[in-house]
Amino acid sequence: MAEHNSGRLAAIVVFLIGFVISLVFNGLSVVGVGPYTTTTANVSAEFDTEITPIGWTFNIWSVIYVWLTLMVIYIVTGLCRKNGYGYVYCSPPVLPYGFFVSWCINLCFNIGWLLVWDRGIMIAAMVFLILVICTNYSMIFFICHGLHVYGPWLKKYHNADLWCYRMIVQNAVMVYTTWTTIATLINLTIVLTYNAGVSSEDAATISYCILAIVLLVWFILENLVLDKHVRYIIVIYPVVIWALLGNLMKNFDATSPSRNGILIAVLLAIACVLVVFRIAFVIWRHIKQPLYTDASPEAMEPTEIAEKQKKIFR
């Protein structure tokens, strides 16, 4: 008879409660009530930069939180669903304790960022955002580890769940990660401009160059080094394109393009080319080089694998 795992059950409950609390704090920040003195949009307008996109671009937060909500719902449904080994959330434990710990810490940093951003303490806000993206990448790491370990078994016996982990969990966290990475670059530009005395144009140029480097390095890593771990993460480029379109609308003057305006256009073109190549690579490899073909699911009993994992990976 299937039994619940009390430790993992507690982790999911805290995971759910933390998300609800985060939604409340984020919702209040939009209207500027409760612990906030103004709205996040007003602060953004006050500390305007040449890398801050047009207002409607930030509607992507709605997409992010809808996707994260779907992820939370999917994970929580594992408390009710069963397979041949027990309840889905713990048999096998695809999402280890490290994922839930990283998630809870991430939400604390997210709320901390909202509070210091509201008060215009931009250096602290940048530190909080850096911590947010660090814990985001930590979550990605734990998800990828879980899929690497249990992927062969899932592919043979529960292929639908394998795709749910890829599309709902992996990509939800990566949408959030990509946008907070862009938000960190905006915050960096603010700090350089308003705290370090760097000119607005130079500060934005620095951030655009960092974005270009990160984008190209990630493209190389995901296609040549990390393919078996991140093959089906496909949302990074659409998020970057969305942000750059918002910048193009606000910070590009076609009659007299500035240095940063040209950078925006070039980066947008690069991102569009990269997403086409990325989709082509994923489709080709999905057909010609499917994952887990070298693994033997029969020899990979989930319970035995879990027992061999360190606590943080269980």
QUISUL-V156661 format. One record per pair of residues at least 6 apart in sequence whose ideal C-beta (glycine too) atoms are under 6 Angstrom apart, sorted by the first residue. I is the first residue (numbers start at 1). J is the second residue. D is the distance in Angstrom with one decimal. If there is no record, write none. Layout:
I_J_D + I_J_D
This chain:
2_82_5.3 + 2_86_4.2 + 2_87_5.5 + 5_90_4.1 + 8_90_4.8 + 11_100_4.2 + 15_100_4.9 + 15_103_5.7 + 18_104_4.9 + 18_107_4.7 + 19_72_5.4 + 22_107_4.4 + 22_110_6.0 + 25_111_4.8 + 25_114_6.0 + 28_34_4.1 + 29_36_5.4 + 29_40_5.0 + 29_114_4.8 + 32_38_4.8 + 32_39_4.0 + 36_118_4.7 + 37_118_5.8 + 43_117_5.8 + 47_190_4.7 + 49_189_4.4 + 49_190_5.9 + 49_193_6.0 + 49_204_5.8 + 50_200_5.5 + 50_204_3.6 + 50_251_5.3 + 50_260_4.9 + 51_186_5.6 + 51_189_4.9 + 51_204_4.4 + 51_207_5.0 + 52_186_5.7 + 53_243_5.7 + 53_246_2.8 + 53_247_4.7 + 53_250_5.9 + 54_246_4.7 + 54_249_4.5 + 54_250_4.1 + 57_246_3.0 + 60_179_5.9 + 60_242_6.0 + 64_175_5.5 + 64_176_5.2 + 67_172_4.2 + 67_175_5.7 + 68_172_5.3 + 70_168_5.6 + 71_168_5.3 + 71_169_5.2 + 71_172_4.2 + 74_164_5.7 + 74_168_5.0 + 78_88_4.0 + 78_89_3.3 + 79_89_5.6 + 81_88_4.4 + 85_91_3.8 + 85_302_5.7 + 92_150_4.5 + 92_302_3.4 + 93_306_5.6 + 93_314_5.6 + 94_146_4.1 + 94_150_5.1 + 95_146_5.7 + 96_142_5.4 + 96_146_5.9 + 96_313_4.6 + 96_314_5.6 + 97_312_5.7 + 98_142_4.5 + 98_312_4.3 + 99_139_5.6 + 99_142_4.0 + 102_135_4.9 + 102_138_4.2 + 102_139_4.6 + 105_135_5.2 + 106_135_3.8 + 109_128_5.3 + 109_131_4.4 + 109_132_4.7 + 110_132_5.7 + 112_128_4.8 + 113_125_5.6 + 113_128_3.7 + 113_129_5.6 + 116_124_4.3 + 116_125_4.8 + 117_125_4.6 + 122_190_5.0 + 122_191_5.2 + 123_191_5.7 + 125_187_5.6 + 126_187_4.3 + 126_191_5.4 + 129_183_5.9 + 129_184_4.3 + 129_187_5.3 + 132_180_5.1 + 133_180_5.2 + 133_181_5.4 + 133_184_5.9 + 136_177_3.9 + 139_173_5.1 + 140_173_5.8 + 143_169_5.9 + 143_170_5.4 + 144_229_4.1 + 147_165_5.9 + 149_305_5.9 + 151_292_5.5 + 152_292_4.2 + 152_295_3.7 + 152_297_4.8 + 152_300_5.7 + 153_297_5.0 + 153_300_5.3 + 153_302_5.8 + 154_161_5.7 + 154_162_4.0 + 155_162_5.5 + 155_292_5.2 + 156_297_4.2 + 166_232_4.3 + 170_233_5.5 + 171_235_4.9 + 174_233_5.0 + 174_235_5.5 + 175_235_4.9 + 178_236_5.0 + 178_239_4.2 + 179_239_5.7 + 182_243_5.0 + 185_207_4.2 + 185_211_5.8 + 188_207_5.6 + 189_203_4.6 + 189_204_5.4 + 189_207_4.7 + 192_198_4.2 + 192_203_3.7 + 193_200_5.2 + 193_203_4.5 + 204_260_4.9 + 205_260_5.9 + 208_263_4.5 + 212_267_5.8 + 219_274_5.3 + 222_230_5.1 + 223_281_5.7 + 228_291_6.0 + 237_271_5.5 + 237_274_5.7 + 237_275_3.6 + 240_271_4.9 + 241_271_4.9 + 244_264_5.9 + 244_267_5.6 + 244_268_4.3 + 247_264_4.9 + 248_264_5.4 + 252_261_4.2 + 252_264_5.5 + 306_314_5.7
